[in-house]
């Protein structure tokens, strides 16, 4: 699971072009939106595309994304349970 969390952090940094960040800058339990990483609704769409492209997971709507994209821990658990690739 730690490898998956590291992989997700790397993919998030690349997909969202967070050039000034490293995976170690992202706390597994810190919120991805708001006070944590500070992502917004456009970033949420990018994360949805990331899941579909890399893991074969298609989220049906942004509300579902809110449950998945709480933090790296929840995202990794969801990917581990639902990935098709």
N, C-alpha and C positions, 0 to 999 in steps of 0.2 A: 504494500500500500504506500510506503514511503517513496518508492520509485515512481509510482503513479502521481503522487503529489508533486514531486520534483518536475516530472514531465509536464504536468498541467501548468505549473508556474512558468516554465520555459515557453510553452506554447502561448500562454496569455501575454507574456512580455513581447513575444514576436508578433502576435496577431494585433495587439493594441499599440504596437510601436512605442513601448515604454523603454526607450533606449537608455535612460538614466537609472534603470532598476536592474537588480540581479534577483535570481530566485530567493536568495537568502534575505532579501529586503521584504519579502511577502510572508507574513505570519500566517500559519495554517488556520488559526482561529480568528484572525482579524476579518471584519466585514469587508466584502469586496466593493460594496456600494456605500455611499455616505461617508462617515467618519474614517473608515478603514482605508482602503485603496483609493477611494474616491471615484469609482466608475460611475457612468451615467447610462441612460437608456440606449444610446447608440452603442455603447460598449456591450450592453446586454445582447444586442442583436449579433454583434461580432462573436460573443461567447457561444451563442446558439449555433452559429455557422461553424465555429471551431469544433463543437461536439459532433455535429453532423459529419463534417469532413474527415475528422480524425478517428472517431469512435463509432460512427454509424448510428448515432443517437439523434433522433429528430424530436425536438420539443414542440408541442402543438401550439403553445401560446406563451406570451411573456409572463403570465401569472404562474405558469409551471416553472419558468425560469427563476422566479423569485424564490421558490423553495429550493432549487438546485444551487443557485449562485449566492448562497448566504456567505460561505467562506470556502477556502480550499478543502477543508475536511469534508464538508457536505458535498461539494462538487466531486471529489475523488470517490466518495462512497457511492454516489449516484452513477458515475461512470463505471465503476467496478461491477455494479449490479446490472447495468443495462446495456453495456457495450456489445456491439455486434462485430466489431473488428478490433 
